[in-house]
C-alpha cells in the first residue's frame, strides 16, 4: 500500500482539518433532513414504494448529474463549484422548511425538494472529493479519502438518532431547518480557503468534450470498468438496507421515529468502524478478498435483520451491514481516485459515485415494489440471497489492486513545427506515425500496438488504426485523429508512466537505425488556404503546444 497508513495523518494539514470538521456538520444536517423526509413521507402515504422513493429522490441526481458535475470540477475552480452547490442546497432546504411550516407539503412536493437537495450534492461531491488531493500531501491522500467517508458515517451514526429526536420534538420542519443551518459553517470555511489553483497550461475543454473524455477514459481503462461493474452490483443489492430502514423500524420492529433513527445510527456506526479498520484490511487483504468477505458479511446481516423481530438483533444486523457497506465502497473509492490521472480525476470519481448512487436509487424503487408484493421480511431475505450470490462475480470479474497514482510523465520530445495559423477550434487534426520494425518482430509489434491503441483512446484519440505497407513489410503506420487542435493539445499532455512504458515497449521492437516519423495534418484545411495571394491565412493567431510532447506524438 502506498502512502501513509496513519488514518489521522491528514489532520496535520490545517485546511483539510477545517474543511473536514465543517463538512461533518453539513453531513449531520443532510442525515437529519433525510430522517425528516422519510418519516414525513411515511405519514403522508402508506405506499411503501413512495417511502423508498425518498432515498431515490436524494440519490438519483448523483446518477443523472454526477458526470457533468465531474466535468465541471475538472474544468473550473473546485472551491467555487463547492460554494455554488452549497448555496443551492441551502436555498432548497430553506424553501422546504417554509413549505412544511405552511402545511403545503405533499408526497410529490417532498420528493421534488429532496431531488433539488440531491442535485446540489451531486454538484458538490465530485468537486469536494477531488479537491482533497489539493489539501493534503500525496502520501496522506489515501487516509484523507477514507476520512471523507468517515465524516459522512460519523454523521450517519448519530445524525439519524438526533434527527429522530428533532422530528419527535419539533416535527419535520425542525429537521429541515437544522439541515439549512448546517450548510453555513462549510460555506464560511470554503470562502476563507485560499486555494492556489494550478496555472492553466491549456484552454479548458468544452463542456461536452470533457464529458465524452471522461466516459472514454473509463471505457478504455479495463481496471476502472471492473470497479464500476462491481460497484453497481453491490449498490443495487446492498442499498436495500438504507432504503427499507423506515419499514424495518415500523413493520418488523413495531417502532417509531426513534427506533428508525437508532437503526440508521447503528448502520452509520458500523460504517465508521469499517473505515477505521480499512487501513488494517488493506495491508492484509487484496481488494478482491476484502470485497468477497464484505459481501458475505452483508448477506448475513440482511438475513439477520429480515428474520429477526428483536430490536437488539436488528441493531446488530444494521451495524454489520454498515461495516460491510463502507469497507467495500471506501476501498473502491480509494482505488478509483488514487489510480485515475489528475486530468480526469473528478470525472472518474463522478462516474464511480453515479454508479453507486444510481444502483442504490434504482434498487430502492425495485425493493419498494417488491415489498408491496411480498412484504419487508421476504424482500430482505431475497436481498441476502442475491448478495451471497454476488460473491461469484469475483471469480469472473476479479478486481485488481490499485494502490498508487499514475505519475504524469513526458517523453521529452520537442514541440512540432507548425507553419499554418491554427486556432483552438481548428480540426480535425490527423496524426500519422510511421514505424519500421524487422519482419521477425511483426507479431510482437502488432500485439504491443494494441496496448498503444487502448492507451491512445483512453487519452482521447479517435479513429485509431494500424496499417502495414503492402510494398514494404517492415513499414507500419499508426493513425488517429483529434476533433480539434485544442483536443490534440490536451491529448498530448495526458501521458502517464504506464503509457510511457507501453510506448517504450514498442520502441524496443523497432529498427534502431530508422527513426519514427510523425505527421500532424489538418483535415479539410479550406480555412487555412488563402483565397488570393494578398489575403492573410484565416484562423487568427497560431496556438502552439505548451511544454514537451507527453505521449510521443
N, C-alpha and C positions, 0 to 999 in steps of 0.2 A: 504494500500500500504506500503510495506516495504522499509526502507532506506530513504534517503534524498529526499525532494520534491523540493529543490532548484536546478534549472537547471544549474546554474553556479558553483555549489559546486566542481565539478571535476577539474575546472581550478586552484584550490588552490594547486593541485599537479603539480610540475614543469614539470616532464617528460610527463605527459598527455598533458599539455598545449603546450609544444614544438612540440610534435608529431601531435597534433590536428592542429596547425597552418600550419605546413609543409604539412599535408595531405590535408588541404584546398587548397593550391596551386596546389597540384597534381590533385585534383578533378577539379579545373579550367582547367587544361591542358587537362584532359580527355574529358570534355564537349566541349572545343574549338575544339579538334580534331573531335569529333562526328559531330559538325556542318559542319566542312570542308568536312568530308567524305560523309555525307548525301547530302550536296549541290553539291559536285562534282559528286556524282552518278546521281543526277537529271539532270546534264548537259551531262553526258556520255551516258545516256539512257533515253528513255521516258517510259520504262516499270515500272509501279507502284510497281510491286512485287519486282523488283531489288532495288528500293529505300527503300522499307520497309525492305529488307534483310540486309541493313546496320545495323539496330537495331538487327537483328537476329545474324549476324556475331559477333557483340560485346558482345552479351549476351548468345549465345548458349554455348560457352566454360564453363560458370558457371554451366550450367545444366550438361554438359558432365564430367567436371573435378573437380567440387566443392567437391564431396565426397572424391576422392583421395587426393585433397588438404587439406581437413579437417583432414584426417588420418595423413597426413604429419605434419600438425600443432600440432596434439596431440602427435606425436612421437618424434619430433625434436624441437630444439630451434626456437621459433616462430620469434624472431628477425632476425635470419639468413634466415629463409624462406621468410620473407618480403623483405629482401635485394635482394635475388636471383630473386624474382618475379619482383621487380622494375628494376633490371638490364636487364631482358628480355624485359620488356616494353620499356625501353629506347632504346635498340638496334632496336626493331621493329619500333618505332616512327622515329628514325633517318633514317632507311632504306627506310621507306615510304616517308620521306622528299626528299631523294636523287632521288627516282624514280619519284616523282612529278616534281622535278626540271629538270630531264632529259626528261620529257614528255612521260614516258613509262607506265603511269597508264592506265589500262583497268578496266572495271567493276569487273572482277573476281580477278585481282591482288589487287584491292582496298579491296574487300571482304576478300581476303586471309590475308592481313595485319591487317585488323580490327579483324579478328579471332585471330591472334597472340597476339595483344594487349589485346583482351578479355581473352585469355588464361592466360596471365600474371596476369591479375586482378583476375581471378578465383583462382590462386595460392595464391595471396596476401590477398584476402579478409578474408578467414577464420582465417588465422594466425593473421592478424591485429585486427579483431574484437574480437577474443577470447583472445587476449593479453591485452585487455582493463582491464580485471579483475586483471591483474598483475600491472597495472599502478595506480589504484585508490583504496581507502579503500572500503570495501564491501558495506558500507552504501551509497556510491556515485556511485555505479555501474549502477543503473537504469538511472539516468540522464546522466552518461557518455555514455551509449549505445545510448540514444537519441541524444546526441551531435555528435556522429559519423555520424548519419543520417543528422543532421543539416549541418555538414561540406559539405556533398555532395549537399544538397539542397540549401545552400548559393551559391555554385558554379553554381548550376542549374539556380538560379535566375539571375545571372549576366553573367555567363560564355557564354551561348549561344548568348547573345547580343554582348558581346565582340568578340565572335567567328565570328558573322556575320560581324562586323566591320573589323576584321582581314581578313576574306575571301574577302570582298569587296575591301579592300585596297591592300592586298598582294597576294591574291589567296590562293588556298588550301595549298600550301607549307608553308605559314605563320602559318596556324593553326597547321600543323604537327610539325613544328619546335618548336612552343610555347609549345606543349604538351611534347616534348622531354626535353626541358629545365625545365619544371615544375616538373619533377621527381627528379631533383638534390637536392633540399632542403630536401626532405623526406629521400633520401638516406643518406645525411650527418647526419641528426638527428638520424637515426637508427644506423648508425655506432658509434655515440657518446653515445648511450643509454647503460648504464652499467646494463644490465638486470641481475637479480640474479635468475638463474634457480633453480628450486626445485631439491634437490638431488634425483637421480633416485633410488627408493626403489626396483624396479624390472627391469629386462631386458625388453626393449621395445617389444611390439607385432610385429609380422611380418606385412608387409605392407598389404597383402591381408586379414589377420586375423583382422587387425584393421578396414578395410573397412566393413567386414562382421559384426563385433561387433557394428559398428555404425548403420548399417541397422537393425540389430536385436533389438537394443535399441528402435529405432523408431517403429518397428513392434509391440513390446510388451509394448509400452507406449501409452495407449489409448488417453491421452490428447494431446500428441505430434502429433499423427496421425490426430486428428481433425484439428490442426493448419495447418498441411501440406495440407490437403484436401481443407480447406477454402482458403489458400494462393494460391493454384493452380487455383482455380476458379476465384479469384479476379484478379490475374495477367493475366490470359488468356483473360479476358474481358476488364479490365481496361487498359491493355497495349496498347489498340488501340490509346489512346491519344498521347503518345510519338512516337509511330510507324508512325502515319499518319500526324504528325505535318508539315513536309515539304509540303505535298499535301494540307493540310488545308490552309497553307500560300499562296501557289501558285494557287491552283484551286478554293478554296472557297473565299479567300480574295483578290486574284489578286495581292499579294505582292511578294517581293523578299527575299534575304538573311536577310535583316534587320528585316522584318516582322516575318520571321521564327525565328530569334533569340529572338525577343520580345515575341513571343508566348511561346517559351521554357522558357524564363525568367519568364513569368507570372506563368507557371506551377511550376517552382522552388521556386518562391516567396510564392506561396500558400503552397508548401511543407514545407518551413521554418515556416510559420505561424502554420501549423499543428503540427510540432514538438514543437513549443513554447507553444502551448495551451494543448499539450498532458498531462503534469502533472495535469492540472486542470481537464481534461476529466477523467483521471484515478481515481481521487479522487471522482468523482461524478457519473460515469457510469461504469457498468460492461463491460467486454471485448466484450460480445455478443451485448449489446446495442450500444456501440460505433461502432462496425462493421456494424450493420444494418443502423445506421444513416449515416455513411460514404458511404455505398453503395448507399443509396438514394441520397445523395449529388452528388456522382459521376455520377449517372444516369441522374440527372437533368443537370449537367454540360455538359455531352456529347450531350444531346439533344439540349441544347442552342448553342453549337459550330456547331452542324450539321445543324441546321435550320437557323442560322443567317448568313448573308453575311456582317455583320457590324464588323469592326475591333475591336471596343471597347467592343462589346458583346462577340466576340471571345476571347479577352484577359480575360474578366471576367470569361467566362466559363473555360478557362485553369487554372485560379487562383483557382477556386473552386475545379477543378479536382485535382490539385496538393495538396491542403489541405486534401482532402479525401484520396488520394493515400498515403501520408505519415502518416496520422493518423492510418490507418489500418496496414500498413506494419511495422511501428515503434512499434506499440502496439504488433503485433505478434512477432517481433524480440526480444523485451524485454522479453516477456513471454517465448519464447523458450530458450533464452540464460540464463536467471536467473534460470529457473527451471531445466535445464539439469545439471547432475553431472559433476564435473570438468574433470573426466577421459574421458568423451565423448563430452565435450562442443564444441570443434572445429568441430567434425563430425555432431553433431546435428544442429549447426549453418550452416554448409555447406549444409546439406540436405535441410534446410529451404531456403537458398539462391539459391540452384539449382532448387528448386520448383518455386520460384518467377521468376527467370530469364528464366527458361525453359518455364514457362507459357507465359511470355512476348515474348520470341523468337518464340515459336510455334504460338502464337497469331498473331505476326507480319506477318508471312507467310500467315496465313489464312485471315487476314484483307486485306493484299495486293492483294491476289487473289480475294477477294470479291469486292474490289474497281474496279478491272478490269471488273467485271461482272455488278455491279450496280451503281458504282460511289462513290465518297467520302461521299456525304451527306447521302445517304441511308445506307452506311456502319456504319456511326456514329449513326444514328437512331436505327439501328439494335443492336449495342453495348449498347446503352442506355436501350433498352428494355430488353436485357439479364441481364444487371447489376441490373435493378429493380427486375427482376425475381429471381436473386441470393439471395435476402433478405430472401426468403423462406428457403434457406439452414439452416438458424439459427434455424428453428423450428424442423429440423431433426438432424442436427449435431451441437448442441449447444456447444459453446466454454466455457471451464472452465476459472476461474480467477486464473492464476498462477503468484504469486507476490513475491515469496521468493525462494531462492536457497535451494535445499535439502541438509541438513547438512550431511557430512560424519560421520559415527559413527562406533562403534565397540561393539561387544558382549563380548569382553574381554575373549575369550577362549584361552587356551594355544595352542602353536604350536603342530601339530600332531607328534606322534612318528614315525620315519622313520628308517627302517633298510636296505632298498635297496639303492643301489647307483643310483641316478636319475640325468639325465641331463635335461636341459630346453626342449629338444625335446622328452623326454620320454612320452609315452602315447599310447593310450588314458588312461586317469585317470577316473576311475569309482567311484562314491560316492554313498553309500547307507546309509540311515539314518532310524533307527528303532524307532518307536514311540509306546507307549502303551496309549490308551485312553479308558475310560469307554464306554460301548456299547451305553449308553444313549446319549453320545456326538458324535456318529458316523456321523450323518448328518452335524452337525455344523463343525466337524473336516474336513470332506471332502470339504465343501464349503470354509473353511479357507485355505485349501491346494491348491485350485485353484488360490487364490491370491498369494500363495507362488510360484506356477508354473509360473505365469506372472513375478513375481519378479526375480526368478532364470533365466528364459530365457532372460529377459531384461539385466541381468548382464553378460550373456554369456554362460549359461548352455545349453547343447544339450541333446536330447533324454529323456526329463523329463517324469517320470511316477510315479504313486502312486498305490500300491498294498495292498490288505488286506489278511491276513493269513487265509486260509480256515479251519485250525485246531484250531485257536485261534482268535475269532472275535474282540478281543481288540488290536491286533497287526497289525500295518501298516508299510509299508516300502516305503520310498521315494527314487527314483533312478534317477540319471542323470550322465552325463559324460562331461569331457572337452577334447578337441583333444590332448593337450599336458600338461605336468607339468607346463610349463610357462603360458599357458592359465588358468590353475586352480589357480595359484598364483595370476594372475590378477583378476579373478573372486572373489577370497576370499577377495580382498581389495576394492571391489566396493559397499559395503553396504551403504545405506542412512538411514536417520531417518525413512522414510516411510517404508523401507524394514525391519528395526528393529521392527517397530510396527506390521507388518504382522507376523513376526516370534514370537513375544511375544503373539499375539492373539492365535497362535497355541499352545504355551506352556501352556496357561491358560486352555486349554481343555484336557491336558494330565493327566495321573495318577501321582500324586505327588511323590509317593514312588518309581517309576520306572524311572531311568534316561534314557535320549535319548542316543542311541548308534550310533556312526558314524564310518563307514568303508570307507577307501580310498584304492583303489586297482588299480594296473597296469594291464590293459588288454593286452593280447598277450605278456606275460613277458619273451619271449625267451631270449632276450638280457640280462636279469638280472639273468640268471641261468648259473652257471659255467659248462663249458664243461667237466672239470675234477677238482678234489679237489684242485690241486695246481695252478689253473688259477684264477686270480683275477676277481671279478664280472665286467662285461662290463658296460660302461656308464660314466666313469670318476668320478669327484668329485661330492659328493652329494650336491644338492641345497635345502635349507630349506626355508620355508616361512619367510617373513620379517614382524615382528610385530604380534599382536594378530589377531585371526580369526575375520574377519569383517562381516561374514554372518552366523555364527553358524555352519560352516562346517569345 
